[in-house]
Amino acid sequence: MKPQTKAKIGAATLAVTTLFSSLGATGCPQPSGPTEKEAEKPEIRTKTIEFKRRALIFDVKYEALPSAAAPAYLDYLETRLGVVVNGEDELSVESTDYLISKGNRFNIVIGDAGPDQGIEWNIVTQSFEIREGWISTASGSDLRLGMMMGAFRTVEIAAVGSNARETVRLAKEKADVKAFADAVIAQIPQSQTAINQKILLDRALQNGHAGCLTLI
């Protein structure tokens, strides 16, 4: 073997030996960044529900993980709202017309706020509120028509820059009237006519206290 060839082989052997020694001391290169999947954080999602060719729109806001499927209560809520909004009886029509007279787009917030059962209008946040813990297990007629009609009829749009104390006072008054209206509707027999139902509900909304309750 020629001296030049021996020199080249020696140099190559030395380079390989040095490389393995370096890897043994430092270990194989590791990919940069986290090696475990980061925990997901809940995010605010919005489902838009449209009625009457977009004449009335509800934006339902709820919290969920990014990878989570849409909760079943969204379809349930849309179905129950449709019973009132698309209803042809006098109470449904008047309640829906009143709501549309206040605007054509409203938020419905699903969360920790709101009544123990049903739906209500919050004049401070300017949105409808429903408790997530309740709506997630609601079914059938749990979300009653009277609850939705009462909520529709208590909608008031706060003026920009209105006094905060006055806003809270109005909210309380409307809540009292709504509670009374719900009590009236709960006592209406299923066989009673829509005309008598309208009279009872109108009387409830006008007077706003239980002392005026007289069933027809």
C-alpha positions as CSV (number, residue, x, y, z in Angstrom):
1,M,0.0,0.0,0.0
2,K,1.3,3.4,-1.0
3,P,2.1,5.9,1.8
4,Q,-0.4,8.4,0.4
5,T,-3.2,5.8,0.6
6,K,-2.3,4.9,4.2
7,A,-2.4,8.6,5.1
8,K,-5.9,9.0,3.6
9,I,-7.3,6.0,5.4
10,G,-5.8,7.2,8.7
11,A,-7.3,10.6,8.3
12,A,-10.8,9.1,7.5
13,T,-10.6,6.8,10.5
14,L,-9.7,9.7,12.8
15,A,-12.6,11.7,11.5
16,V,-15.1,8.9,12.1
17,T,-13.7,8.2,15.6
18,T,-14.0,11.9,16.5
19,L,-17.6,12.1,15.2
20,F,-18.7,9.1,17.3
21,S,-16.9,10.5,20.3
22,S,-18.8,13.7,19.9
23,L,-22.2,12.0,19.7
24,G,-21.4,9.9,22.7
25,A,-20.7,13.0,24.7
26,T,-23.6,15.2,23.6
27,G,-26.3,12.7,22.5
28,C,-28.2,12.8,19.2
29,P,-29.7,16.1,18.3
30,Q,-33.3,16.6,19.6
31,P,-36.1,18.4,17.8
32,S,-36.7,21.9,19.2
33,G,-40.0,22.9,20.8
34,P,-42.5,21.1,23.2
35,T,-42.7,17.3,22.8
36,E,-46.1,17.0,24.4
37,K,-49.4,18.3,23.0
38,E,-50.4,21.5,24.8
39,A,-53.7,21.4,26.8
40,E,-56.6,22.9,24.9
41,K,-58.2,26.1,26.3
42,P,-61.9,26.8,26.0
43,E,-62.9,29.4,23.4
44,I,-66.0,31.5,22.7
45,R,-67.9,30.1,19.8
46,T,-71.0,31.6,18.0
47,K,-73.8,29.8,16.2
48,T,-76.0,32.1,14.1
49,I,-79.7,31.2,13.9
50,E,-81.8,32.9,11.2
51,F,-85.6,33.2,10.9
52,K,-87.9,34.9,8.5
53,R,-85.4,35.3,5.7
54,R,-82.9,37.0,8.1
55,A,-85.5,39.4,9.4
56,L,-84.7,38.0,12.8
57,I,-81.3,36.7,13.8
58,F,-79.9,35.2,17.0
59,D,-76.2,34.9,17.7
60,V,-75.8,32.1,20.3
61,K,-72.5,32.5,22.1
62,Y,-71.2,29.6,24.1
63,E,-67.8,28.3,25.4
64,A,-66.2,25.1,24.2
65,L,-62.9,23.4,23.5
66,P,-61.6,24.0,20.0
67,S,-61.8,20.3,19.1
68,A,-65.2,19.7,20.8
69,A,-68.3,19.0,18.7
70,A,-71.1,21.5,18.8
71,P,-73.3,20.8,21.8
72,A,-76.7,19.3,21.2
73,Y,-78.6,22.1,23.0
74,L,-77.9,24.4,20.0
75,D,-80.3,22.4,17.8
76,Y,-82.8,22.1,20.7
77,L,-82.7,25.9,21.2
78,E,-83.2,26.6,17.5
79,T,-86.2,24.3,17.4
80,R,-87.8,25.8,20.5
81,L,-87.3,29.4,19.2
82,G,-88.8,28.4,15.9
83,V,-92.0,27.3,17.6
84,V,-92.6,30.9,18.8
85,V,-91.0,32.9,15.9
86,N,-92.8,30.8,13.2
87,G,-95.9,30.4,15.2
88,E,-99.2,31.6,13.7
89,D,-101.2,32.0,17.0
90,E,-101.8,35.5,18.2
91,L,-99.5,35.4,21.2
92,S,-96.5,34.1,19.2
93,V,-97.1,36.6,16.4
94,E,-97.4,39.6,18.8
95,S,-94.4,38.5,20.9
96,T,-92.2,38.1,17.8
97,D,-93.4,41.4,16.2
98,Y,-92.6,43.2,19.5
99,L,-89.0,41.7,19.4
100,I,-88.4,42.7,15.8
101,S,-89.6,46.2,16.6
102,K,-86.6,46.4,18.9
103,G,-84.1,45.2,16.3
104,N,-83.4,42.3,14.1
105,R,-80.2,40.8,15.7
106,F,-79.8,39.7,19.3
107,N,-77.2,37.8,21.3
108,I,-78.1,34.7,23.3
109,V,-75.4,34.0,25.9
110,I,-75.1,30.4,27.2
111,G,-73.1,30.5,30.5
112,D,-73.3,30.8,34.2
113,A,-75.7,33.8,34.2
114,G,-79.4,33.8,33.7
115,P,-82.4,32.3,35.4
116,D,-82.4,28.9,37.0
117,Q,-84.6,27.8,34.2
118,G,-85.6,29.3,30.9
119,I,-84.4,32.5,29.2
120,E,-84.4,36.1,30.1
121,W,-83.4,39.5,28.7
122,N,-80.5,41.3,30.5
123,I,-80.9,45.0,29.8
124,V,-77.4,45.7,31.2
125,T,-75.6,43.3,28.9
126,Q,-78.2,43.8,26.1
127,S,-78.5,40.1,25.5
128,F,-80.7,37.1,26.3
129,E,-79.2,34.7,28.9
130,I,-79.6,31.0,29.5
131,R,-77.7,28.9,32.1
132,E,-75.5,26.3,30.4
133,G,-76.1,23.8,33.2
134,W,-79.9,23.9,32.6
135,I,-80.1,24.1,28.8
136,S,-77.6,21.2,28.4
137,T,-80.1,18.8,30.0
138,A,-83.3,20.4,28.7
139,S,-85.6,18.5,26.4
140,G,-89.1,18.4,25.1
141,S,-91.1,21.5,26.3
142,D,-88.7,22.3,29.2
143,L,-88.0,25.6,27.4
144,R,-91.7,26.7,27.5
145,L,-93.3,29.0,25.0
146,G,-94.3,31.3,27.8
147,M,-90.7,31.7,28.9
148,M,-89.7,32.8,25.4
149,M,-92.7,35.0,24.9
150,G,-92.1,36.7,28.2
151,A,-88.4,37.2,27.4
152,F,-89.2,38.7,24.0
153,R,-91.7,41.1,25.5
154,T,-89.3,42.4,28.1
155,V,-86.6,43.5,25.6
156,E,-85.6,47.1,26.0
157,I,-82.6,48.6,24.1
158,A,-80.6,50.8,26.5
159,A,-79.8,54.3,25.1
160,V,-76.2,55.0,24.6
161,G,-74.7,56.8,27.6
162,S,-77.7,56.1,29.8
163,N,-77.4,56.4,33.5
164,A,-76.2,53.1,35.0
165,R,-78.5,53.3,38.0
166,E,-81.6,53.9,35.8
167,T,-80.6,51.0,33.6
168,V,-80.5,48.7,36.6
169,R,-83.8,50.0,37.9
170,L,-85.4,49.3,34.5
171,A,-83.9,45.8,34.4
172,K,-85.5,45.0,37.8
173,E,-88.9,46.3,36.8
174,K,-88.9,44.3,33.6
175,A,-87.7,41.2,35.5
176,D,-90.6,41.6,37.9
177,V,-93.1,41.9,35.1
178,K,-91.7,38.9,33.3
179,A,-91.9,36.7,36.4
180,F,-95.6,37.7,36.8
181,A,-96.3,37.0,33.1
182,D,-94.7,33.6,33.5
183,A,-96.9,32.9,36.5
184,V,-100.0,33.9,34.5
185,I,-99.1,31.7,31.5
186,A,-98.4,28.7,33.8
187,Q,-102.0,28.9,35.0
188,I,-103.6,29.0,31.6
189,P,-105.4,25.7,30.8
190,Q,-104.2,24.1,27.6
191,S,-107.8,24.2,26.2
192,Q,-108.2,27.9,26.7
193,T,-108.5,30.0,23.6
194,A,-105.7,32.2,22.2
195,I,-107.8,35.3,22.7
196,N,-108.2,34.7,26.4
197,Q,-104.5,33.9,26.7
198,K,-103.7,37.3,25.1
199,I,-106.0,39.1,27.5
200,L,-104.3,37.5,30.5
201,L,-100.8,38.1,29.3
202,D,-101.5,41.7,28.3
203,R,-103.1,42.3,31.8
204,A,-100.0,40.8,33.4
205,L,-97.6,43.0,31.4
206,Q,-99.6,46.2,32.0
207,N,-100.0,45.7,35.8
208,G,-96.8,43.9,36.7
209,H,-98.0,42.5,40.1
210,A,-99.7,39.4,41.3
211,G,-102.6,41.3,42.9
212,C,-104.1,41.9,39.5
213,L,-104.3,38.2,38.5
214,T,-107.9,37.2,37.5
215,L,-108.3,34.1,35.3
216,I,-111.0,34.3,32.7
